Amino acid sequence: MKYLTPDIFEGKDRRLFLAGGTNEVLRCFSRSAEDMKPGLSSWAQQLRLRKHRAEELGARYRHVIIPDKLNTYREEADCNHLSLRFPSQELEDHSKEYGLIDILIPLTDYFRRQKHTYQMFWLTDTHFTIAGCYSAYQMICAYLQISPKVELITRHCSKIDRSLDLGGKLNPPRTEVLSVGRYGVGASRIFANELVTIREHKIVPNSVGLHNGSMVRYENSSPSAIDINLLVFGDSFFEYRTHLLTGMFAETVRYFTFVWSANIDWGLVSEYKPDVVLTECAERFIISVPDDSIDIAAHVNKKLAVLNLDKQVC
């Protein structure tokens, strides 16, 4: 491994990896089994509580962790001299002991198998490629007992040459050719909250850090749409736009709602009455256990007030 900045190192085949950042990735994954266990136990307890409450509200509940790029490409990261442990692997390998066997959707081993055939993460970013995204979509569909749409992975993609998050932090920036998918075909966006619209209308820059609390809802009237109402609380691996998992699921099910939040707003669950509640988080965020005390509408209003924006402008 070769450090290019204090937070970024290069592995084999010019792959860039995040070492630091807000979540101190390498430090997070270098904890001993003893140090890691209390946090994982707290996560497991919270997931079991979520399942119980979702069922009380008439919904099934599932949780998925997106394995870190370093987890999937641990050999290619060329840091075998480090003793690394990955929380997604720990929870998935011991899901029975943690009481998560009917809650957790296991991606870690699948991603590690898929990498031998497909590029799962961009070389210059921490996010997955279309192949990685579709692999996650496949597994989520399997555990929700719905059929994935094969045409999503065979559909023509446009190509752009761009510097992504990690590559953009280098001097000079490092670029790569990206495949950009077109998903959400047949679905109509029937709601977007103010944190989405103020960025779309360029009232504020997209980089202001307003993503948390973003919310979109899609309706798909296509005869091929599966008659399920799916509500997802997650992060940038879904996104509020349609080029990743949000678009894939908007094209797959009758109703799809995405809320960018690590916490569940149970008021929204009561309001939207989903058949399934799915929570998703990137592996490096698992260091913090959510408490599900959020009110998304109040959260949005607070952010708008800080920006001195009236909801009428949106």
N, C-alpha and C positions, 0 to 999 in steps of 0.2 A: 504494500500500500504506500502511496506517495501523496503527502499532503500538498494541495495546491493553494489552499487558504486555511486559516485556523479551523474552519467548519466543514471543509470539503476535501475528500481524498479521492484519488484515482486508483481503480483496481485494474484487472486485466481487460484487454480489448477496449481501453479508454472509457470504461464505465465510471461515471461519477457517483459518489455516495455521500450522503449527509452524515457527518460525524458529530456535529454539535447542534446548534439551533436552540430554539426555546425549550425543546424537550430533552436536550443533551443526549442524542441518540445512542452513541457508543457507551456512555455512562449508564444509560437506562438498561441497555442490553448486556452490561458487564456485571450486573448484580449477582450475588450468590443465590442459590436455590432458597436458602434460609431467609435472605433479605426480600426475595421476590414473593414468597408465599403469603404474607399477610395481605398484600395488595391484591393478589389473585383471589384470595378467599373473599375479600370485600367485594370484588367485581362479581364473583359467582353468586354471592348472597343477593346483590342488587339485581342481577339477571333473573334469579328465581322469584324475587319480589315482583319484578316487572311482569313476568309470565302470569303470576297469580292475579295481578290487578287487571291485566289485559283480558284474561279469561272472564273476570267479573263483569267486564264491559262488553263481552260477547266477541272478543277477537282472539285469534291465535297470535303467538309471539315468537319471534326468532331474532337472534343476534348474529352478526357476522363481523369478524375482524379482518381487515385487509392486511396481509402480511407485508412487512417492510421490505423494501428492495434489498436491503442488506440480508434479510432472512432468506429470501428466495435465491439470491446470488451470493451466498456466504463464501463459497469457494472462490468465485470470480472476484470477490472483494479483496482477496489476497491478504486476509488478516487472520489466518488460522493460528497465529501465535497468541491471539487474544482468546480468553475463555468467555464465549458469548452464550447467553441463554435468551430465548425469545418467548415472550409471554403467550403469544398465540399458540405456539407449539405446546407449551406447558398446559394450557387450558384444554386444547384439543386432545392431547395424549391422555389426559386425566379427566376427561369430561364426565365419566361415570362417578368418580370420587367427588367431583365438585357439584354433582347433581345437575349437569348441563347437557346430558345426552340428547334430550328432546328440545334443546334451546339453541345450542351453538351450531352454526354452519361451518364446517371445517374446510379451510382453503389452503393451509400451509403446505401439506404434502402434495396436493393437487398442483399448486403453483410450481413446486419444485420439480414435479414430473413434466409439466408443460414446458418448462424453460429449455428442455433438451430439444424441443421441436420448434418453439415459437419464442420471439423476443417479448418478454412479459412486461418489462419496464423500459422507458426511454433511457438512452445512454446519458442524457444531460438533465434528467429530472428525477424526482422521487415518485412520480405518478406512473400508472400503468399504461401500456400501449392498448390499441384496440384488441389485440389478442389477449392481453391480461384482463381487460375489461370484460370481454366476452366470456372468458374462463370463469370470472366471478359471477357473471350473469347466469351461466349454465348451472353452477352449483347452487346458487340461490333459488333458481327455478326448481331444481330437483328437490330441494328441501321444503319448498312451498307447494310441491306436488302440482306444478303447472308445466306445460310444454314450452321449451324455449323456441324462438323463431330462428331457424337456421339461416334465413336470408340476411339476417343482421351481420353475420360474419362474411358472407359472400358478396355483399353489396359493394359497388365501386366506391372507393374513397379518393378524395382529393389529396394532393401532396403539397406541402409547404416547407420551406427551409427556414427554421426559426431557432432562436436561442431560448431554452426553457429555464426553469428556476435555478438549477445548479449551474448550468452552463453560462447563464447570464451574469453570475457573480464573479466570473473569471475575467482576467484582463490579459489579452482581448477576450471578448465573449466567445464561447464555443457553441456552434450551431449543429443541427442535424436535420435530416429530411423526415418530416412527420406525416403520418397518414391521419386524415381528419374524417371521421365518419359522419353520416347524415342519418339520424335516428329520430323517432317520434312521428314517423309517417302515419297519417290517418288519425293522429291525436290532435286535439285542440286545447290550447292553454286557456283555462276558464278563470284562473285567478293567479295573480302575482302580487305580493305585498310590496310596501313602499321601499323596502331595502333593495328589492330587485329593480323596481321602476326608476328610482333615482339614478341608478347606475346605467340602465339602458337609455335613459334620456340625457345622459351625460351631465346631470345636475351635480354629481360628485364623481371623482375619478373611481375607476373600478378597483384601484389599489389602496383605497382608504382604510381597508380592514373592516368593512361593514358586512362581510359575508355571513357571519353568525347571526341567525335569526331570519335569513332569507327564506321565503316560502313560495312554492308554486304548486298549482293543481292542474291536472290534465284529465280530459274526458275523451275516450276513444269509442266512437259509435260504429267502428268497423265490425262486420259480422265475424271476423276472425279473432277479435279481441276476447280474451278470457274474462268471464264475468266475475271479476274480483275487484274489490275496493282495497287498494294497498296504500298504507301510510308509512312513510320512511322518515326516520330521524337519523341524519348522518352528516358527512363532511364532504370535502372536495372530491372524493372518489365517486360520489353521485353528482354533485354540482346542481345549481339551479337551471343551468342551460342544458341542451339536449344532446351534446356530443358524447356523453358517457352513459353511465348506468341509468340516469334519469330518462334519457331518450329511449333507451332500450326497453325499459319497463313501461313508459308511456305508450309505446307501440304495442306492448304485449297484453296489458290488462285494461279493463273497462274504465276504472278510475285510479289515478295515481297521484299521490300528494307527497312532495318532498319538503322537509323542514331542515334547514342547516342548523343542527343543534346536537350537542352530545347528550343533552337531557331530553326526556320526554315531557311534553306539555299534555298532561292528562285531560285538560279541558278540551284540547283539540281532538283527542281520541273520542271523548264523549260527543263532541259536535259532529265529527265526520263519520262516526260509526264504521270504521274499517273492518273488513273481514280479517285482515292481517296487519299487525304492527311489526315492522322490521327496524331494528337499530343497527347502525354500522359505524365503525370507527377505524381509523388508521392505527396500526399497531403501536406506533411511537406515542400515541395519545393515551395509551392504556395506563400510563403512570398515574393518571387522575381518575378517581372513581366518581361518576356523575351522581347527583342527588335527586334529579327529576323534580326540582322545585321551580322550574321556569314557567313563566307566563309569556308566550311569544309576543302577543299583542302589546303587553306592557313593555317588554324588552325593546320592541321596535320603536314605540313612542319615545322611550328614553333616549334612544340613539338619534332620532330625528330632532329631539329637543336640544341635544348637545350640538347638533349641526345647525341649529336655528332654522330648521325647515318646518314649514307648515304642511300638514298632510294634503292640503288642497293643491299644492304645486305638483303632486305626484299623480 
